[in-house]
């Protein structure tokens, strides 16, 4: 049985230590990425919503890269939104840049009332490419 392995991006933000969680866990050929938010390196939220969404995706991409993955390896995506109706157009524009063509990952979007000071969060499950697997 494979022992789960924590994964962190090189420039991890302060939220991981402050709240006691891993950026991602590698288990076999799967990568389970914790919810990524648009946090600055000190853990504070980016106040501009579009920049917060872009930073959340950048934080996600850095975590994926630390495990040898890209957004193309994502099989399941869940996003959380504090005001889905007002935010949807911005989120879709950024998401289209990150995932410009099919095949797209599964996607579940949830409206929530609280994200610890953030307005957008994204978590994923990715398949780790064989080339990035352990020797």
Residue pairs with C-beta under 8 A, 6 or more apart in sequence:
2 27
2 28
4 25
4 26
4 27
5 25
5 26
5 27
6 22
6 23
6 24
6 25
6 26
7 22
7 23
7 24
7 25
7 26
7 31
7 63
7 66
7 67
8 16
8 22
8 23
8 24
8 63
8 66
9 23
9 59
9 62
9 63
9 65
9 66
10 62
10 66
11 41
11 62
12 23
13 39
13 40
13 41
13 42
13 43
13 59
14 39
14 41
14 42
14 43
15 37
15 39
15 43
16 22
16 23
18 43
21 34
22 34
23 33
23 34
23 36
23 63
23 66
24 31
24 32
24 33
24 34
24 63
24 64
24 66
24 67
25 31
25 32
26 67
26 128
29 127
29 128
29 130
29 133
30 125
30 126
30 127
30 128
31 64
31 67
31 69
31 73
31 124
31 125
31 126
31 127
31 128
32 125
33 60
33 63
33 64
33 123
33 124
33 125
33 126
34 123
35 80
35 121
35 122
35 123
36 56
36 57
36 59
36 60
36 63
36 121
36 122
36 123
37 45
37 52
37 55
37 56
37 59
37 115
37 116
37 118
37 120
37 121
38 45
38 46
38 51
38 52
38 53
38 54
38 55
38 56
38 59
38 118
38 119
38 120
39 45
39 46
39 55
39 59
39 118
40 46
40 55
44 117
45 52
45 117
45 118
45 119
46 52
46 55
49 87
49 90
49 119
49 120
50 90
50 94
52 118
52 119
52 120
53 87
53 90
53 91
53 94
53 120
54 94
56 118
56 120
56 121
56 122
57 94
57 98
57 122
60 71
60 122
60 124
61 70
61 71
61 98
64 70
64 71
64 73
64 74
64 124
64 126
67 126
67 128
67 132
68 128
68 129
68 131
68 132
68 133
69 126
69 127
69 128
69 129
69 132
71 98
71 99
73 126
73 127
73 128
73 129
74 105
74 124
74 125
74 126
75 105
75 106
75 125
75 126
75 127
76 105
76 106
76 108
76 124
76 125
77 105
77 106
77 107
77 108
77 122
77 123
77 124
78 107
78 108
78 109
78 110
78 122
78 123
78 124
79 91
79 107
79 108
79 109
79 110
79 120
79 121
79 122
79 123
80 109
80 110
80 111
80 112
80 115
80 120
80 121
80 122
81 87
81 88
81 91
81 109
81 110
81 111
81 112
81 119
81 120
82 111
82 112
82 113
82 114
82 115
82 118
82 119
82 120
83 111
83 119
84 109
84 111
87 119
87 120
91 120
99 105
105 124
115 121
